[in-house]
């Protein structure tokens, strides 16, 4: 199979690796005011947990200094999230606040340019990152399809993704899925592999399919192999066996599992 171009929907984000399952909160802290809350717990982590439980996106505004750029961009941030309705939560976090060190460390933003906005899907995947300057339109583009978010989360956890594009109508669905299951069952790859299924008739996934260069009406099952940070390394149409997948990811010296061994990190 020929090598594919990077998948735009997955690669076009700031891919922050090693994330744990995280999610959002419903109130916007007023970071530019420099106000401190008496509670000793991290409001950021609490916001992430609340948003995840409610199935919402979380937009986090990170700032360091109470300067004009931070104030200007926070105004843009407030205007944008205020128009998102009930589908998203938001919060502002000062990265120098010792109470917020857990969320700063978790998302790896301690050395990032400020101000910075990260958008987190309900499953904890970082779908977009906007350093320094952004617009309301930029923030609205942070919403991705459910399957895209699942792939992003696995890739950010430094796992291979075997994306199985199939449904009851596609030919060779069972054979293709069995090949993916056999690959994941191999002890060399098990801990570093996640299988994600995508229904090609799902209209929510239409853009993701276009990015993958897979027809929405594909008559055959398609298996796409993605490696961190979001690089497609192989695409198989129809039935595929474990050995075929291994040949693409485990045998070549330059493959994501070079030497036949894979593991997180």
N, C-alpha and C positions, 0 to 999 in steps of 0.2 A: 504494500500500500504506500502511496506517496505521502510525504510529510505535509501537514496542513499549515496554513498560516495561523498566527495567534488568534484566538477567539476574542473578538472585540468586547463582547459583553462581560467576559471574565477578566481580561487583561487591562481594561480601561480604568480600573480602580486602583487606589493605593492599596496594595495587598500587604496587610500586616499579618505576619506569620505567628503561629503559636498561640492563637486566641483560644480562650476557654468559652464555653457557651455563655453568652451574655445577652442582655437586652435592656430596655428603656424605662423612662419615667414621665410623669404627666405635667410637671410644673417647670417653668423656666426660672432658674436661679438668676439673680441680677449680678453677674460677675463684674461688670464694669463699675458698679458702685463700691466694690471691695467689701461688701457686707459679709460678716461671718455668722454662722449659725451655731448655737450653743451645743447642739448634739455632737458627740464625738465620732459617730459612725460616718462612713463615706456615703454622701448623698448620691454620688455617681453610681456606685454599686447598687444602691437601693433602687435607683431609677432604672438601671439595666434589668434588674430582677422583675420590677413591676411591669415594664414594657414587654418583656419576654412572656410573662404569665398572661398578659392581655392580648398577645399576638400583634403588637404594634411595633413600628419602627421607632428608633430613638435617634434624635439629632443632638449631638454634644458639641457645645461651643467651648473650646479650650482657649484660655488666655493667660497671659503672664503679667504684663504691665498695664496699669490703668492709663493708657495713652490714647492719642487720637485715633490711630488705626484700629485699636481694639474697640473703641466706642463706635466708630463708624460702621465696622463690620457687624458688631452686635446689633445695631439698628437694622441692618439688612437681614440678619438672622431672625430677629423678632418678627419682622414683617413677613418673611417667608413662612416660618412655622405657624404663624397665626392664621395662615390661609389653608393649612393642610387638614383642618378639621380633626375628626376623631381617629384618623388612621395613624397618627404619629404623636410621640411625646418628645419633649425637649428639656435640656438642662444646660446651665453654664457652669464650667469648672475652672477655677484658677489652679494652674499646675503646680504652684508653689505652696498650696494649702496642704499641710502634712496629713490632714484627714483624708485627702483625695489621692494619696500616694498609691493605694491599691489599684484604683482604676487607671491612673497614669501609667503605672508599671504594666498592668494587664494589656493595655492598648499600645504600649511602647511609644508614647508621645513626649517623653521628657526632653528629647532633643529636637523635636519637630519645630519648624518655623511657626511662629504665632502671629495673629490668632489662627486657629485651625478648627474646622468643623469636620467631624466624622459622622457618617450615617451608618447605623447598625440595623440590619434586618431582625425580625423577631427571633431568628435562630442564632443570633450573635455574629453573623457574617458582616464584615465591614464592606459595604457596597460602594461607598464613595468617600473620598477625602479631599477637602478643599483648604489648602494652606493660603494664608495671607489675604487673598481677595477672592470673592465669589459673588454671584448674583442670585436672585430668587429663582431664576430659571435653572441655574446650576443645581440648587438644592432639590428642586422638583425632579431632577433626573436621577436622583439617588434610589428611587424605587425600582426594584427589579422583580422578575417573575419568581415564583416559589422555587422552581427547579434551578434557576440561576443562583439563587441564594444558597441552596443546598450544596451546589458545586463549589461556590466561593468559600463556604465554611470549611468544607473538606480540604480544599487547596490551602487555605490559611492555616489549617491544622497540619500542613505538610504531608498530605496524603495523596496518593494516586486516586483518580476518579475514573471508574468504568461507567460511562453514561450509556445506558441502554435505551435507545429510542425505539419504542415498540408499543403495540396494543393488540387486541384480539384479532384485528384485521390484517396486521402485517405478517408476511410469510417468515418462517424460520425464527419466530420469536422465542420459542422454547429452546431451540438449539443455541441461539445467540446468548440467551440468559444463562444457560448451563455452562457455556464457556466462561462467562464472567464469574459465576459461582465457583467453578473449578479453580480459576486463577486465585480468587480470594481464599480458597481453602488451602492453598499451598502455604506452608509455614514460612517460606521465604518472603512472602508478600502480604500475608494476612493482616498484620498490625498496621500496615501502611496503605491499605486499600479500602475504598468505600464504593459500593455499588449504588448508583442513582438511576431511577427509571424516569423516562419522560414519554408521555403520551403525545405522539405527533399530531393528534387531532385537537389538542388543548390549545385554544386560542390565546390563552395567557402566555404560552411559550412560543408564539409565532416569531417574535424577534430573536429569541435565543436560537431557534432552529435556523433562521437566516444567517446568524452569526456563525453557526456551526457548518453552514453550507449543506444542510440536510433538508430536502423538500418536505413540506408539511404533509403532503400526501404520499410519502414514500411507501411503495408497495412491499418493501422488505424491511426487516428489522435492521437497525444500524447501531453499531457499537463504537463509541468515541472514547479514546483514552486521553485523559488530561493529566498533566504533571504540574506541580508547583513551579512558578507562581500562577500559571494559567495557560501553559503551552500545550496545545494538542499535539500528541506524538504519533497517533495512528487513528485511522477510521476504517471500520470493516462493515461492508454491506452484506447482509445475509448471515448464514451460520458462521460461527467463529469458535475455534477451540482454544484451550488454555495455551498450548504450545505456540500458537500464532501470536497471542498477546505477549507471551514471554519473549518471543523473538524480537519484538519491538521495544520492550522496556527493560529486559533483563540481560540480554546477551551482548549488545554493543557496549564498547568502552565508554561511549558518551551518553548512553541511555540513562534515564532517571533511576534505574535499578541496576546500574552497571555491576557486573560481577555476580549477578543473580541474587543479590541481597538487598532488601528494602527495609526501612524502618523510619519511624517518625523522626524528623530532624536530620 
